[in-house]
Amino acid sequence: MTETTYHEKKLYIPAEIREKLGLKPGEKLNVAIIDRRSFKVELQRKLPEEELIEALETPPEIGVPDALTRREIYEDIR
């Protein structure tokens, strides 16, 4: 267990823990109160598997937004 401090309305996460988690500035953390003396903090980061599934389920649109005519396609090719 690692000890930390609470100062000026902020909880400081020790460098050792930030490095092990690969925590980056701006990442979100979920905080849940367990009882009057303890709470739980979870990093709200998607796992690589979750990111892959999300990308497969909602692929970005690709291609030409409006249909081209045959003339427009071959016009510049000579």
ChimeraX attribute file (.defattr): number of C-alpha atoms within 10 A of each C-alpha:
attribute: neighborCount
match mode: 1-to-1
recipient: residues
	/A:1	3
	/A:2	7
	/A:3	7
	/A:4	10
	/A:5	10
	/A:6	9
	/A:7	8
	/A:8	6
	/A:9	6
	/A:10	8
	/A:11	10
	/A:12	11
	/A:13	14
	/A:14	12
	/A:15	10
	/A:16	10
	/A:17	11
	/A:18	12
	/A:19	10
	/A:20	8
	/A:21	10
	/A:22	8
	/A:23	16
	/A:24	9
	/A:25	6
	/A:26	6
	/A:27	9
	/A:28	12
	/A:29	13
	/A:30	9
	/A:31	12
	/A:32	11
	/A:33	10
	/A:34	9
	/A:35	8
	/A:36	6
	/A:37	6
	/A:38	8
	/A:39	10
	/A:40	11
	/A:41	10
	/A:42	10
	/A:43	12
	/A:44	11
	/A:45	12
	/A:46	10
	/A:47	8
	/A:48	9
	/A:49	9
	/A:50	11
	/A:51	12
	/A:52	12
	/A:53	11
	/A:54	12
	/A:55	11
	/A:56	10
	/A:57	9
	/A:58	9
	/A:59	9
	/A:60	8
	/A:61	7
	/A:62	6
	/A:63	7
	/A:64	7
	/A:65	7
	/A:66	6
	/A:67	8
	/A:68	9
	/A:69	9
	/A:70	8
	/A:71	8
	/A:72	10
	/A:73	9
	/A:74	9
	/A:75	9
	/A:76	7
	/A:77	6
	/A:78	4
